[in-house]
């Protein structure tokens, strides 16, 4: 798993802007106004990263 310290909130909000599932999780948990968890289950970008 990637080291979370390599990520930082930089204004990205959407799955299309994420490079990995770990990055999406970091953004969902730590950054404001993300739009990556449409069903509200805490799992971001499910379709993009095959996390169904």
C-alpha positions in Angstrom: 0.0 0.0 0.0 1.2 3.5 -0.8 2.4 5.8 2.0 -0.3 8.3 2.6 2.3 11.1 3.2 3.0 11.1 -0.5 -0.6 12.5 -1.1 -1.8 16.0 -0.4 -5.0 17.8 -0.8 -4.6 19.9 -4.0 -8.2 20.6 -5.0 -8.9 17.4 -7.0 -12.4 16.1 -6.4 -13.2 13.4 -9.0 -12.3 9.8 -9.7 -11.0 10.7 -13.2 -8.3 12.8 -11.4 -7.1 9.9 -9.2 -4.1 7.8 -10.2 -4.7 4.9 -7.7 -7.3 3.5 -5.3 -5.0 4.4 -2.4 -4.9 8.0 -3.6 -8.7 8.1 -3.9 -9.1 6.8 -0.3 -6.7 9.4 1.0 -8.7 12.2 -0.8 -12.0 10.9 0.4 -10.9 10.7 4.0 -8.8 13.8 4.2 -9.8 16.4 1.6 -12.9 18.7 1.5 -15.6 18.6 -1.2 -14.6 15.3 -2.9 -17.2 13.8 -5.3 -15.9 10.2 -5.4 -18.4 8.2 -3.3 -21.8 8.5 -4.9 -23.4 5.8 -2.8 -22.0 7.0 0.5 -20.5 3.6 1.5 -17.0 5.0 2.1 -15.5 3.2 -0.9 -14.3 5.8 -3.5 -14.3 5.2 -7.3 -15.7 1.8 -7.2 -16.2 1.4 -10.9 -12.9 2.9 -11.9 -10.8 0.7 -9.6 -13.1 -2.4 -9.7 -14.0 -2.2 -6.0 -17.6 -3.4 -6.3 
